[in-house]
Amino acid sequence: MLERCPKCDLNYFPEPGYYYGAMFISYIWTGWFSLLFVATFQWGLGWSSNAAFGVLILFMLINFVYIFRVSRLMWLNINVKYDPNAGKK
């Protein structure tokens, strides 16, 4: 992740532990996604529990970095107001 925004010079690391809340966002999204994923594969498609969890683990291993980054973006958007004219100033 960049230290600062190249357009508006926003500091992406304002203080130590700033993204601590993003961990909780990631945990909530991952938990709900996992429940829905396994339920869909097990009850909707009739797969076994082992197969559904195996596919879930494979999917999460591939996408954990993406989930982490989206959670950080969500946390940043909760705390910083978007200004479309910031780069023009």
Secondary structure, DSSP 8 states (H G I E B T S, - for coil): --SB-TTT--BS--STTTTHHHHHHHHHHHHHHHHHHHHIIIIIS---HHHHHHHHHHHHHHHHHHHHHHHHHHHHHHHS---TTGGG-
